[in-house]
Amino acid sequence: MGTDWNDQTPIYRQLRERVQTMMLDGLLKEGDALPSVRQIAADYQINPITVSKAYQELVDAGLVEKRRGLGMYVMQGAQQRLLQSEKQRFLSEEWPRIRQRIQRLGLSLDELDSAASTTTLRSPDTAQTDANADNQTGE
């Protein structure tokens, strides 16, 4: 987990999102223990109540369970539930804005497909090297 906090969003939400991302990425698997509230608070120098609030939201979402005296654990099926809810959120909230922008810019499916192919074939290092070469040649 990174230590940079965004001033625009409460830290407990950012922490919750980071844990959710770790679940989606497979870094936290079903049955894995979450770091203790005290450990996270000490590592990132944040209030333990902030960490508890983030963890409680994960419990409320059915992604994490409290085991008395043992800590917090990722629940069975959490990754799949999270993936489904993230897909639904993307389709209902983000996709309409993206689709509208695509239409506003007049982009065709072929252009989008071509751009997607180009960006997936080139690594970030290659893209940076290409950009530097373009800058040096004046293109």
N, C-alpha and C positions, 0 to 999 in steps of 0.2 A: 504494500500500500504506500502510495506517495504521501508526502507531508505538506504539500502545497494546498492551502485552503482558499477557496474562492470567497470573496467578500459579499457576493451577490446572493448566496444561498446559505442557510443555516448549516453549521458544521455537522450536526447530527444527520441531516439529509445527505450531505456529501459522503459521510462515513457509511450510511446505509447503502448508498449507490455504489460505493467502492466494494463493499462486501457482496452486493448483488452481482457486480461485474466479475468478481472473483469466482462466484458460483457459476455464472454463465460460461466463463472461460475454462472451467474445470479445475481451477486452482483450489477451490474448496469443494469437496465432494460430499455426497450423502454420507452421514455418519461422522464427518470430521468435526472436531471441536473448534469453536471460534476462540481466538485469543481472549483472555480474561479482560473484564472491564478495566481492572487496575493496570494490566499490562499495556493495553491500548492507550489509556489515559497517560501513563508514564512515558511511553514511547513517543507519543505525538504531542505531549504537553497540553492536553485538553482536559476539561473537567470530567470526572467520572460520570456525572449526571448526564452529560452530553452523550457519552458512549452508551450509557444505559438506555437513553431515549432512542438512539439508533437501533440498538439490539431489540428493544421492545417493539419497534415498528416491524422488524423482521419476524418477531414472534407473531404479532398481529396478522401479518401477511401469510402465515402458515409456512414460512420458509425455515424457521429455526425453532427449536424447542429447548425449554429450560429443563435441566435435570438437576434436581435439588442436590446441592452439595457438590455437584460435578461440573457445572457450567452450562454453556450453550452449545448446541450441536445442530448441524445441518440435517433437516428432516428428509426422510425418504420421499422422492418425487419432487423435491424442492426445485431442482434445476429445470425439470420439465414444466412445472407450474410457472416458474419465473419466465421461461422462454415463451410460453403461451401468452402470458400477460404482456410481455415486452413486444411481441408481435402485434397483439391487439392494439396496444398503445401507439406503436409506430403507424399502423394502418389508419387509426382513427385521428391521431393528432399530427404526426409528422408528414405522412404521405400526402395529404391534401395540400399542404403548403409547398412541398417539393413539386408535386404535379402542377400546381398553379404557376410556379416559377418556370418550370420547363415549358409550359404553354406560352407564358409571357415572353420568354426568350426565343420562342419559335424553334426549339430544338427538335430534331427528328429522332425516331427510334434508332436509325442507322448511326447518327452522330453520337447518341448516348452509348450505343453498343461499341462503337469504335473507341470512344473515350474510356470506357470500362476495360476494354481489351488492352489498351495502351497502358493504363495505370496498373493493371494487374500483372502485366508482363515485365514492367520496369520496377525494380526495387527503389526504395527511397534514396539509397546511395547512388544508384545509376541516374535517377532523376536530378539529384543535386549536382553530380558530375557533369551531366548534359547542360544544366542551367549555367554552371560556371564556364563551360566551354563556349556557350552562346554569348555570355557576357564578354568574354575575352575576344571573341571574333567580331563583336559589335552587332550581332543579330538580335 
